Amino acid sequence: MLNVKNIHTYYGLSHILFDVSLTVSEGEVVGLLGRNGAGKSTTMRSIMGLTPPKEGTITFKGEDVTGKKPFLLVRDGMGYVPDDRRVFADLTVDDNLEIAYQKSKEWNKERIYTIFPALTYMKTRRAGNLSGGEQQMLTIARALMNGPDLLLLDEPTEGLAPLIVRDLEEQILKLKDAGISILLSEQNVRSALRMISRAYVIDEGAIRFSGTVAELEANEEVKKKYLMV
């Protein structure tokens, strides 16, 4: 589904990502784990074409999409949920979904409300008046309205209460069951490990570990050095 190979990304003259490689297979949930400032969001932005890499390649569903415009990637089937949510605050929940609708055969508001039943009771509420957890649900739901094959979730549990985090985890696993491939970046390692099958650990813009959840849980050095768990 996704193959990121040896990318180097810069902000101006600052070299941020160093030779980053990762893969996501069809129907898989993969975690990109690391501390704040480790390079997770830049990796997501590089994949989504918001901060294109200067070196390396990004392949999506067999096509080289390195540097491709974000709106074209959305049309190709890539969805992106940024870490700062970016809801349309003055629009209702229902309008936030409607504005993103691309007439997908698989995804419509009725199906969205089935997966996120809490949003059903907020249809007419302005998005700016929702709690952090509710806004996060809405941004994920809005991304689904384009019918993505791959969903990039950048820090989905950041700033959320533990009970809300558990609800969100369940909803993300429902998306996996629906056949959507997911790459999620997280500082909350314990939460991520409940959802993912494989993990990449990034620190100072470079991948320091890749392996299964079991291999990561058994690697005390990596957990202590890069994840502080």
Secondary structure, DSSP 4 states (H G I P E B T S, - for coil): -EEEEEEEEEETTEEEEEEEEEEE-TT-EEEEE--TTSSHHHHHHHHTTSS--SEEEEEETTEE-TT--HHHHHHHTEEEE-TT----TTSBHHHHHHHH----SS--HHHHHHHSHHHHTTTTSBGGGS-HHHHHHHHHHHHHTT--SEEEEESTTTT--HHHHHHHHHHHHHHHHTT-EEEEEES-HHHHHTT-SEEEEEETTEEEEEEEHHHHHH-HHHIIIII--
